[in-house]
């Protein structure tokens, strides 16, 4: 197991290098960050001095390798806009993003899996059609529109929930539903399709012939053997939400990495954006590693230690 984890972490290093290179190139093609560091009345000599001090006059490949060397020493750089360590800024916002991500995944799992099971066991019925419509709507509705509509209805009109902020359970309800709806739809549809296939297998027919209770057949036998693709999807959704909640965080003024990244991109704060991208990519890799290890827990027949890395 330790050897497998080591191989995956080594693979993660190359993934992070690729992500950092792509982010570095895209950011430096978007404009000159020097405008944040100088006043409008600065002379050309002052601009040149600041550019030399920041290393912005060096070729891009030298700037990139300098950035990598700093990371190896635990220095992710200083924010051009906030004048603080980029890593400390990200770490201060990380708990809020993790909280929102897992709240959204909880919504997706608690609602999506039961709906998928119900639809599979009632295949072709009105209930199945209703669940499928709900799932399609969940994937079709844009998260920013849903968030705005929820604020309009539950905050402005009904005054049941606060419009923004973080700190209380009430403030988490609407952001969690907003980020969790799309994931819920994916989990629901996948659970339904895998359960339908599993319920057709011979061992399920054998369990029915033995007279086992229907609930036991569904939960113990069918659901467990249908969970592998569902767990994969949930893991992917966690990774996506860790780096993809920026619209929801902005709409609800949720103080997470997403809203910070939006501000950093707007301000062309290269060091902060690069750090946010790297931390998000690292978390995505770790989540995928955990999902792979969960396979062996769900299905003991799977030996992840002998699996080939792709």
N, C-alpha and C positions, 0 to 999 in steps of 0.2 A: 504493500500500500504506500509506504513512504517513497519507494522508487517511482511509483506512478505519479504521486503528487509532485515530486521533484521534476519529472518530465513535463508535467503540465505547467508548472511555474516557469520552467525554462522556455517553453513555448510562449508563455505570456510575455516574456521579455521581448521577443521578436514582434509580437502583436503590438505592444506598447511603443516600440521603436517606430513601427510603421504608422501608428496613429499620430505620434508626436511629429513625425516628418510631414504627413499630410496637413495637419493642423498648422504647422509652422509655415509651410508654403502658402496655404490659402490665406492666412492672416496677413502675411507680408505682401501679398498681392492686392490686399484690400485698401491700402493707403499708408500714409506716413504717420506714425504715432508722435512725431516731434511736435505737432500742433498742440498737444496736451501739455507740453513741457515748457513752452515759451509764450511770452506775451505777444500781442499783435504788433508792438513797437520794437521788437528785438531786431538788432542789426544782423547782417549776414555773418559777421565775425562771431557774434554770440551764438547764433544757430549752429555754426560749424563747431564751436567749442563744446556745446552741449551734445551734439551728435557724436563727437569724438569720445567724450566722457562716457556716453551710454553704449559706445561700440556700434552705433548704427551706421557708421561709414565703412565698416568691414563688409567683405563679401558675405552673402547669405549663408554659405556653407560653414564659414567660420563662426558666424553668430549661432548657427544650429549646434555645432559641436561644443561651443562654449556653454550653451543652454544644457546640453546633456552632461557636461562635466560638472556643472553646478548641481544638477539633480543627484549625481552620484555622491556628492558631499552633503546632501540633504537640503540644499538651497534651491528653492524653486523660483527665486527672484522676488523682486519688489514690485508691487502694483504701481503703474505709472500714474493712476488716478487717485488711489487711496493712500499712497505712500506708506503702505504696510506690507508685511510679508504675504505673498499670495497664498501660501500654504495655510497660514493662520486664518486668513479670510475664508478659505474654503472649509476648513475644519469647524469654524464657528457656524457655518451654514449647513454643514453636512447632517447634523442630527435632525433638522427640520425636513430635509429631503428624504432621509431614511424613514422618518415617521410617516410622511405623506405616502411614500411608496408602499410601505407595508399595510397602511390603512386601506389604500386602493386595492392591493392584492387580497386583503381580507374580504373586502366587498366582492371582488371578482370570484373568489373561491367559495365563500359561504353561499352566494347566490347562484353562481354559474354551474358548479358541480351538481347540486340537487336538481336544478332545472334540466340539466342534461340527462340525468338519470330518469327523471319523470318523463321527459320526451321520448327517451329510448324505450321505456317500458310501455308507453302508450303510442307507439309508432303508428302513424296514419290517422290518429284521432284528432279531434278538435283541440285537445290539450297540446298535442304535438305541434299543430299548426300555430297555436298562440305562442308557444315557446320559441319556435323558429322565427316568428315575426319579431318578437322581443329581441332575439339575438341579432337579427339583421338590422333592426333600428339602432341597437347598441353600437354596431360597427359603422353605421352610416352617419350618425349624428356627430358633427364636429365637437370636440371637447370645449373649445372656446365659446361656441354658441350655447352649449348646454350650461356652462358655467354662468354666462351672462343671464340666461333665462332663469336659472335657479336663484340668482341674486335678485332679479326683478320680482319673482313670485314670492319666494320665502323670506326675503329680507325687506324689500321695498313695499310690496303689497300687504303680505300677511304679518310681517315683522316678527317672524318666529326665530330666525337665525341671524347672527351677525354677518355683515357683508365681507369682512376681511379680518386678517390678523391670525395669531397663533397663541395658544396658551390654555384654551379651554376645550372641552369635548364638543361644544356647540360650534366652535370655529373650525373644527375638523370635518364635520359632517358633509358639507357641500363640496369642499375640495376632494375628499376621499371618493365620493360618488362620481365626481367629474372625471377623475383619473382612472377609476375602477370600472366604469361602464364598458369601455371598449374591451378591456381585458376580460370582463365578465362574459361578453358576447363570444370571444374566442374560446374561452374555457368551456362555455356551455355547448357550443357547436361541436367542439372536439370530443367532449365527454359523451355527447349523444351518439356521434358516429362510431366511436370506439366501443361503446356499450352495445350498440346494435350488432356489431360484428362479433363481439364476445358472447352475446346471448345466443348466437347461432351455433356455437361450438359444441362438440360432442360431450365434453365434461359437464357443461351446463345442462344438457339434456339428461345426462346420467344423474346429476344431482336432483333434477326434478323427478326422475323415475324413482329415486330412493325416498321420495316424499319429504324432502327438506323444505323448511318454511321458505316462502318466497322472499321475505326480507333477508334471510340468511344467504340465500343464493345470490341475491343482487349485491349485497354489501360485502360479504366475505369472499365469494368466488368471482363474480363478474366484475365488480368495481376494482378490486385489487389488481386484476389482470388487465384492466383498461387504463390504469393510472400512469403507465410509463410515458406515453405521448402527452398526457395532460400535465405531468410534472415538468416535462421538457418545455411545454408552452408557458407554464407559470414561471419557470426560471427565466425564459426569454423575456417575458413581460416585466419581471422584476428589473432585469437589466435595462430594458427600454425606459421604464418609469424612472429609474435612477438618473437617467440623462435626458429624459424627454418630458418632464413636467414643467418646463419653463413657461408655457402659456398659462397653465393653471395657476402656477405660483405668481405670475404677473397679475392675472385677473383678481385673485383673492389676496394679493399682497402678502403671500406666504414667504417668509424669509429663508428660502432655500437656495441651493446652488443654481437652479434654473433662472430665477430672477436675477441673481448676481451675475450670471453669464450674459444675460440680455444687456444688463448695464455695461458690462465689460466690453461686449461687442460694439455697443453704441459709442463707447468712449475710445474704441480702438486700443484697449488696454491689453496688449499682446501677452505679457507674462501671466496675467490673471486668466485669460481665456485658455492659454496653453495648460496651465495647472488644472483648471476645471475639466478640460478634455482628458487629461492624463488620469486624474483621480477617478473620473467616471468610467473610463475604459478599464482601469484596474479593478474597480468594483464589479464591472460586467464580467470580467474574466473569472474573478473569485466566485461569483454566483454560478457561473456555468460549471466550475469545478465541483461546487457543492451539489449541484443537480446530478452530475455524473456519479458522485459517490452515493447519492440517494437511490440510484438504480439498484444497487446491490441490496439495499435495505428493503425496497419494495418487492424485488424479485431476486431471491437468493441464487437462482440459476445463472444470473449475470455475474461474470468475474471481470470487474473493471480493470484489475491490475494486469490482465493479459490482453486488454483491448488495445488495438492499434490506434495511435494518435493520428488524426488527419489534419 
